[in-house]
Amino acid sequence: PAEFSGSGTEVGAATRACVRDAIRASLRVHYADSDVSLPESVADAAYGVSTDDRAEVFRPGLELGADDDRVATE
């Protein structure tokens, strides 16, 4: 485990940028053929949803015989 993780790390910052760009691209596509224009802010959005759900963080087991040097945890 890393001592620190999150957007302050190189990988974390790259992940945040990827997610941001993916969300922007999905919004552009969603509004491309719509009679509603892309809103300037969340407050200006014509519709939308929010959730109180949280992602379940888990560590997947590795497949036995995988081509890497890690040990499967099963």
C-alpha positions in Angstrom: 0.0 0.0 0.0 1.1 3.5 -0.7 1.6 6.0 2.1 -0.6 8.5 0.3 -3.0 8.1 -2.6 -5.4 10.4 -4.3 -5.4 13.2 -6.8 -2.2 14.5 -5.2 -0.3 11.6 -6.8 0.7 11.3 -10.5 -1.7 8.4 -11.0 -4.5 10.0 -9.0 -4.2 13.3 -11.0 -4.3 11.3 -14.3 -7.3 9.3 -13.1 -9.1 12.5 -12.1 -8.4 14.1 -15.5 -9.6 10.9 -17.3 -12.9 10.9 -15.4 -13.4 14.6 -16.0 -12.8 14.3 -19.7 -15.1 11.2 -20.0 -17.9 13.0 -18.2 -17.5 16.1 -20.5 -17.5 13.9 -23.6 -20.6 12.0 -22.4 -22.4 15.3 -21.8 -21.5 16.6 -25.3 -22.8 13.4 -26.9 -26.0 13.4 -24.7 -26.9 16.9 -25.7 -25.7 16.7 -29.3 -29.1 15.7 -30.8 -31.3 17.3 -28.1 -33.5 20.3 -28.3 -32.1 21.3 -24.9 -28.6 23.0 -24.9 -25.7 21.9 -22.7 -26.2 23.8 -19.5 -23.6 26.2 -18.1 -24.0 24.8 -14.6 -25.8 22.0 -12.7 -28.4 24.6 -11.5 -29.2 25.3 -15.2 -29.7 21.7 -16.2 -33.1 20.9 -17.5 -33.1 17.4 -15.9 -30.8 15.1 -14.0 -30.5 12.7 -11.2 -28.4 12.5 -8.0 -27.6 9.6 -5.8 -26.6 8.9 -2.3 -25.1 5.6 -3.2 -21.5 4.9 -2.6 -19.1 2.8 -4.6 -18.1 -0.5 -3.0 -14.4 -0.6 -2.9 -12.9 -4.1 -3.1 -9.8 -5.9 -4.1 -10.4 -8.4 -6.8 -8.7 -11.8 -6.6 -6.1 -12.5 -9.3 -6.6 -15.3 -11.8 -4.3 -18.2 -11.1 -1.6 -18.6 -13.8 -1.9 -14.9 -14.8 1.2 -13.6 -16.5 2.5 -11.4 -13.7 4.6 -11.8 -10.6 1.8 -11.3 -8.0 0.4 -14.0 -5.9 -3.3 -14.9 -6.1 -5.3 -14.2 -2.9 -8.1 -16.8 -2.8 
